[in-house]
Amino acid sequence: MSFFDHLTDLRLRIMWIVIGLVIACIAAAFVTDFLLYNILLAPANNVTPPLKLQNIRPFGQALLYFKVLLFAGFILSIPNTLYQLWLFVAPGLYEHERSWVRKITFFTTFCFLAGIAFAYLIMIPTMLSFATGFGSTQIENSIEINEYFGFISMTLLSAGLIFELPMISFVLARVGILTSEFMTKYRRHAIIIILIIAAALTPSTDPFSQLVFAGPLWVLYEISIIVVRASQKKKQQTDSI
């Protein structure tokens, strides 16, 4: 494909991504109240004591509804977005490599959603429990609702991206950039980086809380080594044929 062919294909993929996002947002609009009260506000209500939220902007709650709608649409459209991105990359792959597109789309989506689930069920409750229990009892913790939404959405997205480590490792291994020997050799360095990331993500100085976050990251790194090793063997078999 020429440069302009790639440019045309990119425009087409972006168009389908936008269409998928619009359709997902329309679908989310029918359950916006459920998403707001049962999903977004649930972590704040389930901590002890419950986190008090407030709105200090004239159109703060209207803006919140729009953000929830857009964020939910973004999450729902993730499979289509990833599929369109892989279709854009497909022309640069060999014929036998193009069969990966559907499988990679599935596993990339699965890893992203697994990261979101981990953040929602473990990371966010732990962080909010620390936030509500820390400090003086004479100071009331009352969080602005849009600040709360920003915290929730960024935590979910960050965890979703972190959980893409095995798939990123797989792709890098298939193109020959990453090897299992390299990852094994620098495992100790990776563990130190993981502990630093966990310390940055954990608001508490409690070592146990940091290990709660570092543990899954280390498991993801070990899974990535296995994935890369399997990818290398598959690539060697394909090259020999």
C-alpha positions, 0 to 999 in steps of 0.5 A: 500500500502507498502512503496515500492508501494508508492515509485513506485506510486510517481515515476509514478506521477512525470513522468506524471508531467514531461510529462505534463510540457514538453507538456505544454512547447511545446504548449507555444513555438508556442505563445512565442512571444505573451507571451513575448510582450503582457503578460510579457512586457505589465505591463511595457508598460502600466504604466506612464511613461513606464518602461524602460527595458534593457539587460546587458547579452550576452545571456540575451534575449535568457535566457529570452525566455527560462524562459518565455517558462518554466514559461508558461509551468508550469502555463499551466500544473498546472491542471495536476500537481495538479491532479497527486499530489491528485492521489498520496494522494488518496490511503490514503483516504477513498473510499468516500473521493476519489471522492474529487480528481477531484473536489479538482483539479478543485477548487485548480486550480481555486484558483491558477489562480485567485491569478495569475489574481489578481496579474497581474491585480492589484498588479503588475500595482500598484507596477510598478506605484509606482516604476516608479513614486518614486524618483528623475527625474534626475535618470532614472529607467532602469530595467534589463530584467531578474530582471523584469521577476523575479519580475513578476514571483515571484509576480504571484506565491506568489499570486497564493499560497496565494489564495490557503488558502480556499482549504488548509483550506478545506483539513485541516478541512476534516482531523480534524486539523482545525475548524471554531471555531478556525479560528473565535476565532483567527480572530483578530490575523489573521487580524494583520498577514494579515496587516503585509503580506500586508505591506511586499508585498506593496512597498508603505507606503500609507495606501490605497495601503496596504488596497488594498492588505489586503482586498482580503486576509481578504476576503479569510480568511472569505471565508475559515471560511465558507468553513471549517464550511461547511466541518465540517457539511459534515464530521459530516453527513458522520460520522453519516452514 
